[in-house]
Amino acid sequence: IIETPETHKAFVDDVVKRIEQHIQGLGAIKGMFIRKTYEGLKAVRPGYIHHIIEVLSKDYIIEFADMHDAYRASQNLPADKIQPESDYILAHREEAEQHFWVVAENYAEKRKDSMIGKLYHTAKPTIKKHMTTAFEVIFDVIAKFTVYDV
């Protein structure tokens, strides 16, 4: 996913598209607040969502490599059925979340005095509430862009 610029760009574009679809699908007042915050961030910093997904996805994929290797080692080949990596990750959700927070905290710490650093700490509880959905989206996209050599 991160080895070629073209593949990584397509990956990031897909993640951003799915984020926007998810935000547009949120209902009620909470959805309106999230949509307005997202639109405001895009208006103030055009291209920033794409940039942050690009930067964080590289860091996360590197952070996540050991977990990916554990998934591959857990699959007994030849097999009638290979467990999707997304199922494996969801079954090991706590570990996957720890990897996510290492990357997020490192990024926020480097930018603690900027708008995004402050926004991160304000939004962290909301991010935690949406982790399951985020993981489903992220790992669906990872599966789409991963080549399995089985």
N, C-alpha and C positions, 0 to 999 in steps of 0.2 A: 504493500500500500504506500509506503514512503520511499521506495527505492527509485521510482521514476517520477519526475515532475508531473507528467501527464496523468498517471494513475492517481497520484495524490490529489491533484486538482479535481479530478472527477469524483474522488471520494469526498473531498471537502464540499464540493458543489451539491452532492447528494445529501450529505448530513444537513447542510444549511436549508436545502429545499424541504427536508422532512421536519426540521425544527419549525419552519414557517407554516407548514401544513398543520402541525400539531397546535401551534399557537392560534391559528385561525379557527381551529376546531373547538377551542375552549369556549364554554358557554358562561352565562351569568356574569355577575359583577367581577368576580375574581378573574375571569377570562378577559374582561374588558380592561382591567388594570394591567394585566400581563401584556396584552396587545399594545396598549398605549405606552408602556414602559419600553417595550421592544421597538416600537415605531420611533419613540423619542431617541433611543440609543442610535438607531439607524440614521435619523435625521442629523444628530449632533456629530456622529462619527461614521460617515458613509463607508461601507466596506469593512467596518470593524468586526462585525460578526464573522464574516468570511475569514478575516485575518486571525481572529482568536481561535476559531476552529482549526485553521491550518497549523498554527503554532502548537496548540494544546494537543492536537491529534498526533503529531510527531512525538511529542514528549510522552503521551499516554501509551502509544504503541510500543515505544522503547521500554517504558515502565512495565507494561503488560506482557512483555516477551516471555518471562519465566512462567507465567500462568498459561500462556499459549503452548509452551513446550510441555507443561504438565497435562494439558488437554490431549495433545498429540500422543503422549506416552500412555494415556489412559485408554486409548482406542486399540482394541485387539484386532489385528488384521491377519488373515482375511476375515471379514465379517459380512454377515448378511445386511447389516445396517450400521452406518456410522452415526454416532450421536452428533447432532448439530452443535457447533461450538457455542452458539447462543444458549442452548440448553445447559451445557456444561457450566458456562459463566453464571447463568441464573442460579444453578445449584450451588455455586461457590460465590454467591453474591457479596458476602462480607469481604472476602479477599479482593474481589474486583473493585468494590467501593473504596477499600484502602488505597489501592493503586490510583484510583481517580482523585482522591483527596490529597495524596502526596503531590501530584502534578498541579492540582488547583491551588493548594496552599503555597507551593513554591512560586507559582506565577503571581499570586496575589501579594506575596511577601516582597517580590522584586518591584511590584508596582503599588506598594501600600500607600504612597502619597498621591497617587493619581486617582482620577475619577473611577477607573475600573477597579482599582484596589479597594476603594471605599464601597463601591457598589457590590463587589463580591461579598464583603462581610455583611452587608445589609441583606443580600439575597441568599446567603448560605442556607438558612432554614427552609426557604422555598425550594432551593435546589435539592435539598435532602428529601423533601416530600415527593419530588418528581423523578427520583433516581430510577425506580423500576421502569417507568416509561422511557426515560433517557437510555437506559441500558438496552431495552428491547430495540429501540431505534438504532443506536450505535452498533450493536452487534449484528443486527440485520444488515446494515450497510457494510460492516467488516466482512461478513460472510459473502456478500455480493462481490467484494473485491479481492477475496482471498482465493488463491489457487491451491487446491488440495492435491498433493501427489500421493495418492493411495493406490 
